[in-house]
Amino acid sequence: MSKDANTIYVGTKPAMSYVLAVITHFNEAKVKDVTLKARGRAITTAIDVVEIVRRKFIKELKTAKIEIGTEELQREDGTRNVSTIEINLKR
Amino acid sequence: MSKDANTIYVGTKPAMSYVLAVITHFNEAKVKDVTLKARGRAITTAIDVVEIVRRKFIKELKTAKIEIGTEELQREDGTRNVSTIEINLKR
């Protein structure tokens, strides 16, 4: 996953942390789009975040694009494949 | 979520069970499209399933549409919102 100012990486924190990040981003940066990236179990959190923002905070939010993929993780005992998701949001 | 012959519900079984279901479906039913539905933690499994089928079994598989949403679950202590995903696959 590449770094980008308009990208928010969703990990193991509670969904509300990322909800706040998305809302702050839309308010501060005057941008009209944000991309959420997540992998593995955090994918569910990423989708929760989108749904909470859309239902509770930014009604006009649109999921412009959802892409899924696979990433290879290097581990001591070899490599492991993990699923990824990228959700592009526009307001 | 509505019932449909071309729909596979992804739940708590290992991803490989659903991978098999998708492959069998494409082989037997002569259909060109299948929809995977999942909610909550099973969303990650659904994406794993798509990625395994696409990378290991049906190279020409396309994710035609990915939709996310929210469902209200009735519980003893009230209602709880759970995120859902629908992934439409075409070969």
N, CA and C atoms of all chains as a GROMACS GRO file, in nm:
protein
  546
    1MET      N    1   0.085  -0.120   0.000
    1MET     CA    2   0.000   0.000   0.000
    1MET      C    3   0.089   0.125   0.000
    2SER      N    4   0.059   0.219  -0.087
    2SER     CA    5   0.142   0.339  -0.096
    2SER      C    6   0.089   0.448  -0.002
    3LYS      N    7   0.179   0.533   0.044
    3LYS     CA    8   0.143   0.643   0.132
    3LYS      C    9   0.079   0.755   0.051
    4ASP      N   10  -0.015   0.823   0.113
    4ASP     CA   11  -0.086   0.930   0.044
    4ASP      C   12  -0.157   1.012   0.152
    5ALA      N   13  -0.154   1.145   0.135
    5ALA     CA   14  -0.215   1.232   0.236
    5ALA      C   15  -0.365   1.210   0.247
    6ASN      N   16  -0.428   1.165   0.140
    6ASN     CA   17  -0.571   1.142   0.144
    6ASN      C   18  -0.609   0.998   0.176
    7THR      N   19  -0.513   0.923   0.231
    7THR     CA   20  -0.538   0.784   0.263
    7THR      C   21  -0.540   0.764   0.414
    8ILE      N   22  -0.638   0.692   0.462
    8ILE     CA   23  -0.644   0.657   0.604
    8ILE      C   24  -0.631   0.505   0.616
    9TYR      N   25  -0.534   0.462   0.696
    9TYR     CA   26  -0.514   0.319   0.714
    9TYR      C   27  -0.593   0.271   0.834
   10VAL      N   28  -0.680   0.175   0.812
   10VAL     CA   29  -0.764   0.121   0.919
   10VAL      C   30  -0.696  -0.002   0.977
   11GLY      N   31  -0.675   0.001   1.108
   11GLY     CA   32  -0.608  -0.110   1.176
   11GLY      C   33  -0.691  -0.164   1.289
   12THR      N   34  -0.628  -0.180   1.406
   12THR     CA   35  -0.694  -0.251   1.515
   12THR      C   36  -0.763  -0.160   1.619
   13LYS      N   37  -0.758  -0.027   1.596
   13LYS     CA   38  -0.829   0.061   1.690
   13LYS      C   39  -0.980   0.047   1.674
   14PRO      N   40  -1.057   0.101   1.772
   14PRO     CA   41  -1.203   0.096   1.756
   14PRO      C   42  -1.247   0.177   1.634
   15ALA      N   43  -1.356   0.136   1.571
   15ALA     CA   44  -1.406   0.202   1.451
   15ALA      C   45  -1.419   0.353   1.469
   16MET      N   46  -1.460   0.397   1.587
   16MET     CA   47  -1.486   0.539   1.610
   16MET      C   48  -1.361   0.626   1.590
   17SER      N   49  -1.241   0.572   1.617
   17SER     CA   50  -1.118   0.648   1.594
   17SER      C   51  -1.107   0.685   1.447
   18TYR      N   52  -1.139   0.589   1.360
   18TYR     CA   53  -1.126   0.613   1.216
   18TYR      C   54  -1.242   0.696   1.164
   19VAL      N   55  -1.359   0.682   1.225
   19VAL     CA   56  -1.473   0.767   1.189
   19VAL      C   57  -1.433   0.913   1.209
   20LEU      N   58  -1.375   0.941   1.324
   20LEU     CA   59  -1.328   1.076   1.356
   20LEU      C   60  -1.224   1.124   1.254
   21ALA      N   61  -1.131   1.036   1.219
   21ALA     CA   62  -1.026   1.070   1.123
   21ALA      C   63  -1.087   1.108   0.989
   22VAL      N   64  -1.187   1.032   0.945
   22VAL     CA   65  -1.251   1.060   0.816
   22VAL      C   66  -1.322   1.195   0.820
   23ILE      N   67  -1.400   1.219   0.925
   23ILE     CA   68  -1.475   1.344   0.936
   23ILE      C   69  -1.380   1.464   0.943
   24THR      N   70  -1.276   1.453   1.026
   24THR     CA   71  -1.176   1.559   1.039
   24THR      C   72  -1.114   1.588   0.904
   25HIS      N   73  -1.081   1.482   0.833
   25HIS     CA   74  -1.016   1.498   0.704
   25HIS      C   75  -1.105   1.575   0.606
   26PHE      N   76  -1.229   1.535   0.598
   26PHE     CA   77  -1.321   1.605   0.508
   26PHE      C   78  -1.339   1.751   0.549
   27ASN      N   79  -1.340   1.779   0.679
   27ASN     CA   80  -1.360   1.916   0.726
   27ASN      C   81  -1.238   2.006   0.708
   28GLU      N   82  -1.121   1.951   0.738
   28GLU     CA   83  -1.000   2.033   0.739
   28GLU      C   84  -0.938   2.052   0.602
   29ALA      N   85  -0.928   1.944   0.531
   29ALA     CA   86  -0.840   1.946   0.414
   29ALA      C   87  -0.910   2.000   0.290
   30LYS      N   88  -1.036   2.036   0.302
   30LYS     CA   89  -1.112   2.086   0.187
   30LYS      C   90  -1.107   1.988   0.070
   31VAL      N   91  -1.077   1.864   0.098
   31VAL     CA   92  -1.074   1.765  -0.009
   31VAL      C   93  -1.213   1.704  -0.022
   32LYS      N   94  -1.237   1.648  -0.136
   32LYS     CA   95  -1.367   1.587  -0.162
   32LYS      C   96  -1.356   1.436  -0.164
   33ASP      N   97  -1.233   1.386  -0.146
   33ASP     CA   98  -1.227   1.240  -0.142
   33ASP      C   99  -1.118   1.185  -0.050
   34VAL      N  100  -1.150   1.073   0.011
   34VAL     CA  101  -1.062   1.006   0.106
   34VAL      C  102  -1.063   0.857   0.071
   35THR      N  103  -0.946   0.794   0.084
   35THR     CA  104  -0.941   0.649   0.061
   35THR      C  105  -0.908   0.577   0.191
   36LEU      N  106  -0.991   0.479   0.225
   36LEU     CA  107  -0.964   0.394   0.340
   36LEU      C  108  -0.896   0.267   0.292
   37LYS      N  109  -0.786   0.229   0.359
   37LYS     CA  110  -0.721   0.103   0.325
   37LYS      C  111  -0.714   0.014   0.448
   38ALA      N  112  -0.739  -0.114   0.428
   38ALA     CA  113  -0.735  -0.208   0.539
   38ALA      C  114  -0.697  -0.346   0.488
   39ARG      N  115  -0.649  -0.430   0.579
   39ARG     CA  116  -0.622  -0.567   0.540
   39ARG      C  117  -0.661  -0.663   0.650
   40GLY      N  118  -0.685  -0.788   0.611
   40GLY     CA  119  -0.720  -0.892   0.708
   40GLY      C  120  -0.845  -0.856   0.785
   41ARG      N  121  -0.842  -0.883   0.916
   41ARG     CA  122  -0.960  -0.863   1.001
   41ARG      C  123  -1.005  -0.717   1.006
   42ALA      N  124  -0.915  -0.623   0.975
   42ALA     CA  125  -0.950  -0.481   0.980
   42ALA      C  126  -1.044  -0.440   0.867
   43ILE      N  127  -1.062  -0.529   0.769
   43ILE     CA  128  -1.153  -0.499   0.658
   43ILE      C  129  -1.294  -0.473   0.710
   44THR      N  130  -1.338  -0.556   0.803
   44THR     CA  131  -1.471  -0.537   0.862
   44THR      C  132  -1.481  -0.401   0.930
   45THR      N  133  -1.376  -0.363   1.002
   45THR     CA  134  -1.375  -0.232   1.068
   45THR      C  135  -1.386  -0.120   0.964
   46ALA      N  136  -1.314  -0.132   0.854
   46ALA     CA  137  -1.317  -0.029   0.750
   46ALA      C  138  -1.460  -0.009   0.698
   47ILE      N  139  -1.531  -0.119   0.678
   47ILE     CA  140  -1.668  -0.110   0.628
   47ILE      C  141  -1.760  -0.052   0.735
   48ASP      N  142  -1.739  -0.090   0.861
   48ASP     CA  143  -1.814  -0.028   0.971
   48ASP      C  144  -1.793   0.123   0.970
   49VAL      N  145  -1.668   0.166   0.951
   49VAL     CA  146  -1.636   0.310   0.951
   49VAL      C  147  -1.716   0.382   0.843
   50VAL      N  148  -1.713   0.329   0.721
   50VAL     CA  149  -1.786   0.391   0.610
   50VAL      C  150  -1.934   0.402   0.643
   51GLU      N  151  -1.991   0.294   0.695
   51GLU     CA  152  -2.134   0.292   0.724
   51GLU      C  153  -2.171   0.390   0.835
   52ILE      N  154  -2.087   0.400   0.937
   52ILE     CA  155  -2.115   0.493   1.048
   52ILE      C  156  -2.106   0.638   0.997
   53VAL      N  157  -2.002   0.668   0.919
   53VAL     CA  158  -1.988   0.804   0.868
   53VAL      C  159  -2.107   0.839   0.780
   54ARG      N  160  -2.145   0.747   0.693
   54ARG     CA  161  -2.252   0.774   0.598
   54ARG      C  162  -2.389   0.787   0.668
   55ARG      N  163  -2.413   0.704   0.767
   55ARG     CA  164  -2.545   0.705   0.830
   55ARG      C  165  -2.559   0.813   0.937
   56LYS      N  166  -2.450   0.842   1.007
   56LYS     CA  167  -2.462   0.931   1.122
   56LYS      C  168  -2.407   1.072   1.098
   57PHE      N  169  -2.313   1.087   1.006
   57PHE     CA  170  -2.243   1.215   0.998
   57PHE      C  171  -2.249   1.284   0.862
   58ILE      N  172  -2.215   1.214   0.756
   58ILE     CA  173  -2.211   1.280   0.624
   58ILE      C  174  -2.306   1.204   0.532
   59LYS      N  175  -2.432   1.249   0.531
   59LYS     CA  176  -2.538   1.175   0.460
   59LYS      C  177  -2.509   1.163   0.311
   60GLU      N  178  -2.442   1.267   0.254
   60GLU     CA  179  -2.421   1.268   0.110
   60GLU      C  180  -2.296   1.188   0.068
   61LEU      N  181  -2.235   1.119   0.163
   61LEU     CA  182  -2.114   1.041   0.134
   61LEU      C  183  -2.142   0.932   0.030
   62LYS      N  184  -2.050   0.921  -0.067
   62LYS     CA  185  -2.064   0.816  -0.168
   62LYS      C  186  -1.941   0.726  -0.167
   63THR      N  187  -1.964   0.595  -0.177
   63THR     CA  188  -1.850   0.504  -0.194
   63THR      C  189  -1.824   0.495  -0.344
   64ALA      N  190  -1.728   0.575  -0.390
   64ALA     CA  191  -1.703   0.588  -0.533
   64ALA      C  192  -1.644   0.461  -0.592
   65LYS      N  193  -1.560   0.394  -0.514
   65LYS     CA  194  -1.495   0.274  -0.568
   65LYS      C  195  -1.455   0.182  -0.452
   66ILE      N  196  -1.476   0.054  -0.470
   66ILE     CA  197  -1.428  -0.044  -0.372
   66ILE      C  198  -1.344  -0.145  -0.447
   67GLU      N  199  -1.219  -0.158  -0.406
   67GLU     CA  200  -1.132  -0.257  -0.471
   67GLU      C  201  -1.077  -0.355  -0.369
   68ILE      N  202  -1.073  -0.482  -0.409
   68ILE     CA  203  -1.014  -0.581  -0.319
   68ILE      C  204  -0.890  -0.640  -0.384
   69GLY      N  205  -0.802  -0.694  -0.303
   69GLY     CA  206  -0.679  -0.750  -0.355
   69GLY      C  207  -0.611  -0.840  -0.254
   70THR      N  208  -0.490  -0.880  -0.287
   70THR     CA  209  -0.414  -0.968  -0.198
   70THR      C  210  -0.273  -0.912  -0.180
   71GLU      N  211  -0.222  -0.922  -0.059
   71GLU     CA  212  -0.087  -0.876  -0.030
   71GLU      C  213  -0.010  -0.991   0.032
   72GLU      N  214   0.120  -1.000  -0.004
   72GLU     CA  215   0.203  -1.104   0.057
   72GLU      C  216   0.272  -1.048   0.180
   73LEU      N  217   0.252  -1.113   0.293
   73LEU     CA  218   0.320  -1.072   0.414
   73LEU      C  219   0.439  -1.162   0.438
   74GLN      N  220   0.557  -1.099   0.464
   74GLN     CA  221   0.676  -1.177   0.499
   74GLN      C  222   0.669  -1.214   0.647
   75ARG      N  223   0.693  -1.342   0.674
   75ARG     CA  224   0.695  -1.386   0.813
   75ARG      C  225   0.816  -1.475   0.836
   76GLU      N  226   0.843  -1.502   0.962
   76GLU     CA  227   0.958  -1.588   0.994
   76GLU      C  228   0.944  -1.725   0.927
   77ASP      N  229   0.822  -1.775   0.926
   77ASP     CA  230   0.800  -1.910   0.872
   77ASP      C  231   0.754  -1.908   0.726
   78GLY      N  232   0.792  -1.802   0.652
   78GLY     CA  233   0.757  -1.797   0.510
   78GLY      C  234   0.666  -1.681   0.479
   79THR      N  235   0.593  -1.689   0.368
   79THR     CA  236   0.502  -1.581   0.334
   79THR      C  237   0.358  -1.626   0.353
   80ARG      N  238   0.272  -1.526   0.379
   80ARG     CA  239   0.131  -1.555   0.400
   80ARG      C  240   0.052  -1.452   0.319
   81ASN      N  241  -0.055  -1.496   0.256
   81ASN     CA  242  -0.138  -1.403   0.180
   81ASN      C  243  -0.245  -1.343   0.269
   82VAL      N  244  -0.266  -1.213   0.254
   82VAL     CA  245  -0.370  -1.149   0.331
   82VAL      C  246  -0.454  -1.063   0.234
   83SER      N  247  -0.585  -1.066   0.252
   83SER     CA  248  -0.673  -0.987   0.166
   83SER      C  249  -0.669  -0.841   0.206
   84THR      N  250  -0.688  -0.754   0.106
   84THR     CA  251  -0.689  -0.610   0.131
   84THR      C  252  -0.814  -0.547   0.070
   85ILE      N  253  -0.847  -0.429   0.120
   85ILE     CA  254  -0.957  -0.354   0.061
   85ILE      C  255  -0.919  -0.206   0.052
   86GLU      N  256  -0.964  -0.140  -0.053
   86GLU     CA  257  -0.948   0.004  -0.067
   86GLU      C  258  -1.085   0.061  -0.097
   87ILE      N  259  -1.128   0.154  -0.014
   87ILE     CA  260  -1.260   0.214  -0.033
   87ILE      C  261  -1.241   0.362  -0.057
   88ASN      N  262  -1.279   0.407  -0.175
   88ASN     CA  263  -1.268   0.549  -0.208
   88ASN      C  264  -1.400   0.619  -0.180
   89LEU      N  265  -1.392   0.721  -0.092
   89LEU     CA  266  -1.512   0.794  -0.050
   89LEU      C  267  -1.512   0.934  -0.108
   90LYS      N  268  -1.628   0.978  -0.155
   90LYS     CA  269  -1.641   1.116  -0.204
   90LYS      C  270  -1.761   1.181  -0.136
   91ARG      N  271  -1.749   1.313  -0.112
   91ARG     CA  272  -1.866   1.383  -0.060
   91ARG      C  273  -1.912   1.487  -0.161
   92MET      N  274  -3.140  -0.970   0.375
   92MET     CA  275  -3.083  -1.028   0.254
   92MET      C  276  -3.185  -1.125   0.191
   93SER      N  277  -3.208  -1.113   0.064
   93SER     CA  278  -3.308  -1.197  -0.001
   93SER      C  279  -3.246  -1.327  -0.053
   94LYS      N  280  -3.327  -1.431  -0.057
   94LYS     CA  281  -3.280  -1.562  -0.105
   94LYS      C  282  -3.273  -1.561  -0.257
   95ASP      N  283  -3.177  -1.634  -0.311
   95ASP     CA  284  -3.159  -1.637  -0.455
   95ASP      C  285  -3.070  -1.757  -0.484
   96ALA      N  286  -3.103  -1.829  -0.592
   96ALA     CA  287  -3.026  -1.948  -0.626
   96ALA      C  288  -2.880  -1.916  -0.658
   97ASN      N  289  -2.856  -1.796  -0.708
   97ASN     CA  290  -2.719  -1.759  -0.744
   97ASN      C  291  -2.647  -1.685  -0.632
   98THR      N  292  -2.699  -1.697  -0.510
   98THR     CA  293  -2.638  -1.629  -0.397
   98THR      C  294  -2.576  -1.730  -0.301
   99ILE      N  295  -2.456  -1.701  -0.257
   99ILE     CA  296  -2.389  -1.785  -0.157
   99ILE      C  297  -2.368  -1.700  -0.031
  100TYR      N  298  -2.418  -1.750   0.080
  100TYR     CA  299  -2.403  -1.677   0.206
  100TYR      C  300  -2.276  -1.722   0.276
  101VAL      N  301  -2.189  -1.629   0.303
  101VAL     CA  302  -2.062  -1.660   0.369
  101VAL      C  303  -2.079  -1.639   0.519
  102GLY      N  304  -2.048  -1.744   0.595
  102GLY     CA  305  -2.063  -1.736   0.740
  102GLY      C  306  -1.935  -1.773   0.811
  103THR      N  307  -1.945  -1.861   0.909
  103THR     CA  308  -1.830  -1.886   0.997
  103THR      C  309  -1.745  -2.008   0.958
  104LYS      N  310  -1.782  -2.077   0.848
  104LYS     CA  311  -1.700  -2.191   0.806
  104LYS      C  312  -1.567  -2.142   0.750
  105PRO      N  313  -1.469  -2.234   0.735
  105PRO     CA  314  -1.341  -2.192   0.674
  105PRO      C  315  -1.363  -2.145   0.531
  106ALA      N  316  -1.280  -2.050   0.486
  106ALA     CA  317  -1.293  -1.992   0.352
  106ALA      C  318  -1.303  -2.098   0.244
  107MET      N  319  -1.229  -2.208   0.260
  107MET     CA  320  -1.223  -2.310   0.155
  107MET      C  321  -1.360  -2.374   0.126
  108SER      N  322  -1.447  -2.382   0.227
  108SER     CA  323  -1.582  -2.435   0.204
  108SER      C  324  -1.656  -2.350   0.102
  109TYR      N  325  -1.641  -2.218   0.115
  109TYR     CA  326  -1.711  -2.127   0.024
  109TYR      C  327  -1.643  -2.119  -0.112
  110VAL      N  328  -1.510  -2.134  -0.112
  110VAL     CA  329  -1.436  -2.140  -0.238
  110VAL      C  330  -1.491  -2.254  -0.322
  111LEU      N  331  -1.506  -2.369  -0.259
  111LEU     CA  332  -1.561  -2.487  -0.325
  111LEU      C  333  -1.702  -2.460  -0.376
  112ALA      N  334  -1.784  -2.395  -0.294
  112ALA     CA  335  -1.922  -2.366  -0.333
  112ALA      C  336  -1.926  -2.276  -0.457
  113VAL      N  337  -1.838  -2.177  -0.462
  113VAL     CA  338  -1.834  -2.086  -0.577
  113VAL      C  339  -1.793  -2.160  -0.703
  114ILE      N  340  -1.687  -2.242  -0.692
  114ILE     CA  341  -1.637  -2.315  -0.809
  114ILE      C  342  -1.743  -2.413  -0.860
  115THR      N  343  -1.804  -2.487  -0.766
  115THR     CA  344  -1.908  -2.582  -0.802
  115THR      C  345  -2.021  -2.510  -0.874
  116HIS      N  346  -2.059  -2.396  -0.820
  116HIS     CA  347  -2.169  -2.321  -0.877
  116HIS      C  348  -2.140  -2.280  -1.021
  117PHE      N  349  -2.022  -2.227  -1.044
  117PHE     CA  350  -1.985  -2.185  -1.180
  117PHE      C  351  -1.980  -2.306  -1.274
  118ASN      N  352  -1.938  -2.420  -1.223
  118ASN     CA  353  -1.925  -2.539  -1.309
  118ASN      C  354  -2.058  -2.605  -1.340
  119GLU      N  355  -2.144  -2.614  -1.239
  119GLU     CA  356  -2.268  -2.690  -1.256
  119GLU      C  357  -2.380  -2.610  -1.322
  120ALA      N  358  -2.398  -2.490  -1.273
  120ALA     CA  359  -2.522  -2.420  -1.306
  120ALA      C  360  -2.516  -2.348  -1.440
  121LYS      N  361  -2.402  -2.356  -1.506
  121LYS     CA  362  -2.385  -2.287  -1.634
  121LYS      C  363  -2.416  -2.138  -1.623
  122VAL      N  364  -2.410  -2.088  -1.501
  122VAL     CA  365  -2.435  -1.945  -1.484
  122VAL      C  366  -2.303  -1.871  -1.498
  123LYS      N  367  -2.314  -1.746  -1.526
  123LYS     CA  368  -2.195  -1.664  -1.545
  123LYS      C  369  -2.179  -1.568  -1.428
  124ASP      N  370  -2.274  -1.572  -1.334
  124ASP     CA  371  -2.251  -1.485  -1.220
  124ASP      C  372  -2.305  -1.539  -1.088
  125VAL      N  373  -2.232  -1.506  -0.983
  125VAL     CA  374  -2.263  -1.552  -0.848
  125VAL      C  375  -2.248  -1.432  -0.755
  126THR      N  376  -2.337  -1.423  -0.656
  126THR     CA  377  -2.324  -1.316  -0.558
  126THR      C  378  -2.291  -1.374  -0.420
  127LEU      N  379  -2.186  -1.322  -0.360
  127LEU     CA  380  -2.151  -1.360  -0.223
  127LEU      C  381  -2.207  -1.255  -0.128
  128LYS      N  382  -2.272  -1.302  -0.022
  128LYS     CA  383  -2.321  -1.209   0.080
  128LYS      C  384  -2.264  -1.246   0.216
  129ALA      N  385  -2.226  -1.146   0.291
  129ALA     CA  386  -2.171  -1.171   0.424
  129ALA      C  387  -2.199  -1.052   0.513
  130ARG      N  388  -2.192  -1.076   0.643
  130ARG     CA  389  -2.205  -0.963   0.735
  130ARG      C  390  -2.111  -0.979   0.854
  131GLY      N  391  -2.081  -0.866   0.917
  131GLY     CA  392  -1.992  -0.866   1.033
  131GLY      C  393  -1.856  -0.925   1.001
  132ARG      N  394  -1.805  -1.006   1.093
  132ARG     CA  395  -1.670  -1.062   1.079
  132ARG      C  396  -1.655  -1.147   0.954
  133ALA      N  397  -1.766  -1.202   0.902
  133ALA     CA  398  -1.759  -1.289   0.784
  133ALA      C  399  -1.724  -1.212   0.657
  134ILE      N  400  -1.728  -1.078   0.663
  134ILE     CA  401  -1.694  -0.996   0.546
  134ILE      C  402  -1.551  -1.026   0.501
  135THR      N  403  -1.460  -1.036   0.597
  135THR     CA  404  -1.321  -1.067   0.564
  135THR      C  405  -1.311  -1.203   0.495
  136THR      N  406  -1.386  -1.300   0.546
  136THR     CA  407  -1.385  -1.434   0.485
  136THR      C  408  -1.434  -1.425   0.340
  137ALA      N  409  -1.541  -1.346   0.317
  137ALA     CA  410  -1.596  -1.334   0.181
  137ALA      C  411  -1.490  -1.281   0.084
  138ILE      N  412  -1.413  -1.183   0.129
  138ILE     CA  413  -1.309  -1.126   0.043
  138ILE      C  414  -1.196  -1.226   0.022
  139ASP      N  415  -1.160  -1.300   0.128
  139ASP     CA  416  -1.061  -1.408   0.111
  139ASP      C  417  -1.108  -1.507   0.004
  140VAL      N  418  -1.237  -1.542   0.010
  140VAL     CA  419  -1.293  -1.640  -0.085
  140VAL      C  420  -1.276  -1.589  -0.229
  141VAL      N  421  -1.314  -1.464  -0.253
  141VAL     CA  422  -1.303  -1.407  -0.388
  141VAL      C  423  -1.157  -1.412  -0.434
  142GLU      N  424  -1.066  -1.371  -0.346
  142GLU     CA  425  -0.926  -1.366  -0.384
  142GLU      C  426  -0.867  -1.505  -0.411
  143ILE      N  427  -0.906  -1.602  -0.331
  143ILE     CA  428  -0.856  -1.740  -0.353
  143ILE      C  429  -0.910  -1.795  -0.485
  144VAL      N  430  -1.039  -1.775  -0.510
  144VAL     CA  431  -1.097  -1.826  -0.635
  144VAL      C  432  -1.028  -1.760  -0.756
  145ARG      N  433  -1.010  -1.629  -0.748
  145ARG     CA  434  -0.954  -1.554  -0.861
  145ARG      C  435  -0.807  -1.588  -0.885
  146ARG      N  436  -0.732  -1.609  -0.777
  146ARG     CA  437  -0.588  -1.632  -0.793
  146ARG      C  438  -0.554  -1.777  -0.822
  147LYS      N  439  -0.633  -1.869  -0.764
  147LYS     CA  440  -0.594  -2.009  -0.773
  147LYS      C  441  -0.678  -2.091  -0.871
  148PHE      N  442  -0.803  -2.050  -0.896
  148PHE     CA  443  -0.892  -2.138  -0.970
  148PHE      C  444  -0.951  -2.079  -1.098
  149ILE      N  445  -1.010  -1.961  -1.092
  149ILE     CA  446  -1.076  -1.903  -1.209
  149ILE      C  447  -1.011  -1.768  -1.238
  150LYS      N  448  -0.905  -1.773  -1.319
  150LYS     CA  449  -0.823  -1.654  -1.342
  150LYS      C  450  -0.903  -1.539  -1.404
  151GLU      N  451  -1.002  -1.575  -1.486
  151GLU     CA  452  -1.077  -1.470  -1.557
  151GLU      C  453  -1.191  -1.412  -1.474
  152LEU      N  454  -1.198  -1.451  -1.346
  152LEU     CA  455  -1.304  -1.402  -1.259
  152LEU      C  456  -1.298  -1.250  -1.243
  153LYS      N  457  -1.415  -1.188  -1.251
  153LYS     CA  458  -1.421  -1.042  -1.232
  153LYS      C  459  -1.516  -1.009  -1.117
  154THR      N  460  -1.475  -0.913  -1.034
  154THR     CA  461  -1.568  -0.864  -0.932
  154THR      C  462  -1.646  -0.750  -0.996
  155ALA      N  463  -1.767  -0.784  -1.043
  155ALA     CA  464  -1.847  -0.690  -1.121
  155ALA      C  465  -1.898  -0.575  -1.035
  156LYS      N  466  -1.932  -0.606  -0.910
  156LYS     CA  467  -1.989  -0.502  -0.824
  156LYS      C  468  -1.965  -0.538  -0.678
  157ILE      N  469  -1.928  -0.440  -0.599
  157ILE     CA  470  -1.916  -0.460  -0.455
  157ILE      C  471  -2.002  -0.355  -0.386
  158GLU      N  472  -2.098  -0.401  -0.307
  158GLU     CA  473  -2.183  -0.306  -0.235
  158GLU      C  474  -2.175  -0.331  -0.086
  159ILE      N  475  -2.173  -0.221  -0.010
  159ILE     CA  476  -2.174  -0.237   0.135
  159ILE      C  477  -2.300  -0.173   0.191
  160GLY      N  478  -2.338  -0.217   0.310
  160GLY     CA  479  -2.460  -0.166   0.370
  160GLY      C  480  -2.465  -0.197   0.518
  161THR      N  481  -2.579  -0.169   0.577
  161THR     CA  482  -2.599  -0.194   0.720
  161THR      C  483  -2.730  -0.269   0.740
  162GLU      N  484  -2.728  -0.364   0.832
  162GLU     CA  485  -2.848  -0.439   0.865
  162GLU      C  486  -2.874  -0.427   1.014
  163GLU      N  487  -3.002  -0.418   1.051
  163GLU     CA  488  -3.035  -0.414   1.194
  163GLU      C  489  -3.061  -0.555   1.245
  164LEU      N  490  -2.986  -0.594   1.347
  164LEU     CA  491  -3.010  -0.725   1.408
  164LEU      C  492  -3.093  -0.708   1.534
  165GLN      N  493  -3.202  -0.787   1.544
  165GLN     CA  494  -3.282  -0.785   1.666
  165GLN      C  495  -3.214  -0.872   1.772
  166ARG      N  496  -3.201  -0.818   1.891
  166ARG     CA  497  -3.141  -0.893   2.001
  166ARG      C  498  -3.226  -0.875   2.126
  167GLU      N  499  -3.198  -0.959   2.225
  167GLU     CA  500  -3.274  -0.949   2.350
  167GLU      C  501  -3.262  -0.810   2.412
  168ASP      N  502  -3.141  -0.754   2.404
  168ASP     CA  503  -3.117  -0.624   2.468
  168ASP      C  504  -3.129  -0.507   2.370
  169GLY      N  505  -3.211  -0.524   2.266
  169GLY     CA  506  -3.233  -0.416   2.171
  169GLY      C  507  -3.186  -0.450   2.031
  170THR      N  508  -3.162  -0.348   1.949
  170THR     CA  509  -3.114  -0.376   1.814
  170THR      C  510  -2.967  -0.334   1.802
  171ARG      N  511  -2.897  -0.402   1.711
  171ARG     CA  512  -2.756  -0.373   1.690
  171ARG      C  513  -2.734  -0.361   1.539
  172ASN      N  514  -2.657  -0.267   1.497
  172ASN     CA  515  -2.627  -0.253   1.355
  172ASN      C  516  -2.507  -0.338   1.317
  173VAL      N  517  -2.520  -0.406   1.203
  173VAL     CA  518  -2.406  -0.485   1.156
  173VAL      C  519  -2.383  -0.452   1.009
  174SER      N  520  -2.257  -0.439   0.970
  174SER     CA  521  -2.224  -0.408   0.831
  174SER      C  522  -2.238  -0.531   0.743
  175THR      N  523  -2.276  -0.507   0.618
  175THR     CA  524  -2.292  -0.617   0.523
  175THR      C  525  -2.213  -0.588   0.396
  176ILE      N  526  -2.187  -0.695   0.320
  176ILE     CA  527  -2.122  -0.677   0.190
  176ILE      C  528  -2.187  -0.771   0.089
  177GLU      N  529  -2.200  -0.724  -0.033
  177GLU     CA  530  -2.246  -0.808  -0.144
  177GLU      C  531  -2.145  -0.797  -0.255
  178ILE      N  532  -2.091  -0.911  -0.296
  178ILE     CA  533  -1.990  -0.910  -0.401
  178ILE      C  534  -2.043  -0.990  -0.519
  179ASN      N  535  -2.061  -0.922  -0.631
  179ASN     CA  536  -2.112  -0.989  -0.750
  179ASN      C  537  -1.994  -1.031  -0.839
  180LEU      N  538  -1.986  -1.162  -0.866
  180LEU     CA  539  -1.875  -1.218  -0.943
  180LEU      C  540  -1.922  -1.263  -1.080
  181LYS      N  541  -1.844  -1.234  -1.182
  181LYS     CA  542  -1.874  -1.283  -1.317
  181LYS      C  543  -1.752  -1.352  -1.374
  182ARG      N  544  -1.779  -1.455  -1.456
  182ARG     CA  545  -1.665  -1.518  -1.524
  182ARG      C  546  -1.681  -1.499  -1.673
   0.00000   0.00000   0.00000
